[in-house]
């Protein structure tokens, strides 16, 4: 089992383009840290999104502790991806790019993924991450969640 769930909620932030960092200060910016090796799903999500979308800014939040799953789970995530690859694309196509990058995780370990995608210009004018709604217990009726959690 993974260490305390509360440790899973810290944001890992990567800024790769200096124009974005200098155009608007980030109040909650933290230097990039290597993902915790005890969180393999979170690490895989971060790696795959970085490789596929070359984000200017990326946040990956494990929100499993907010849901009806065992402590230490990696089953519910929220991502914020800011990438110039989203320029000119409608929201549905942006989400598809994220889903395609994380196809393996979505078919195995991840029960829920909240996606927020922005262009650098959109992020510059509104650098916020939407909050997740409270858990309604939806995973209680999903018999595959227990199987997925055993696989991690």
N, C-alpha and C positions, 0 to 999 in steps of 0.2 A: 504494500500500500504506500502511496505517496505521502510526504510530510503534510503538515497542516494545510487545509484547503485555503486558509486565508493567504498563504504565501503564493497561491496560484493566481491571485487577482492583480498582481502588480503589472503595470503596462511595460512592455519592452518596446522602445521606440527607436527607429532607425531613420536618420535624415541623411540622404545621400546627395542632395543638390543644394549648394550653398545659396542659390538665389531664393529658395523657399525659406531657408532658415533666416536669411537676412531681411526678407521682405516683410515678415511679421514675426515678432518674438513669440516663442512658444512658452507659455507660463508653466506648463507641466513637462517640459522637455527634460529627459534624462539621457545621459550618454548611452550609446548602444552597449549592451552587455550580452555575453553569450547566453543563449537559452539554457535553462537548468536541465541537465541530462536526465533528471528524474521525471521530466515531463516530455516524453517522446512525441506525443500527438501535437502538443503546442509547438515543439521544435520543428516537426514536419510541416505544419501549417505555415510557419514563418519562412522556412526554407523554400517551400514550393511557391508561395506567393512572391517572394523576392526574386526567384529565378524566372518565373513566368511573366511577371508584370513590371519588374524593375521599378518598384515604387519609390517616390520621392519621400514618402512618409508611410509608416506602417505601424499599426497597433494590433496586437493579438491579445484578447482577454479570455481567460478560461472562466466561464460563468457557471460552471457545473455546481458550485456550492450553493447557487441560488435555486436549484431544482431538486426534485425528488430522486436523487441518486446517492450512492454511497460516498462517504468522505474520500477525497483524493481522486475523484473521477475526472476524466478528460472527455466529456461527452457533449458539453454545451459551450459554444464559443461565439464571440462577437469579434469581427474584424473591421478595421478601418483601413482602407487602401487608397492612397493618393498617388495617381499615376498619370503621366502624360499619354499613356496608351488609351485612356478613356476619352480623350478629346474627340468630339463629334459623335460619340456613341450614345444611344439611348440607354436608360437605366437597365433595362432588361438584358441588353448585350453586355453591359459591364458586369452584371451579376453572373451571366453565363461564363465569362472569362474566369471569374473567381471560382465558380463551381467546377469548371473544367480543370483548373489547376489542382483542385482538392478532391477530385473524383474518387480516388482510392480511400481517403479519410472519410468522405461522406458515405461511402458504401460499406465501411467497416466500423470504425470507432466513434465517429461523430454522429450524434443524434440530432443536434440542432446547430445551425450556423446563422447568426445574424450578420448581414453584410451591409456595410456603408462604404460607398465608393464615390470618390470625387476627383476632379481634375485639379491640378495645382492652382489654377485660378479660383475655382470654387473653394478650395481649402484656404487660400489666402484671404478670401472675403468672409469665410465662416469656419474657423478652425475648431469645430466642436465635434464631439462624438455623442450620438444619441444614446439615451439611457434605455436599458432593457426593461420590459414590463415584468411584473412579478410572475413567478411560476404559477401556472394553473393546474399543474399536476398531469400534464398531457403524457409524459413519459411513463406514467403508471400503467397506462393501457397498451403500451408498445412492448410486446414480448421480446423484441429483438434487442432492446436496450441492455438487458441483463447479459445476453450473449456477447454483445459488443464490449461491455465492460470487462468481461472475463478474458477477452482477447488482449487487453492492454497490459 
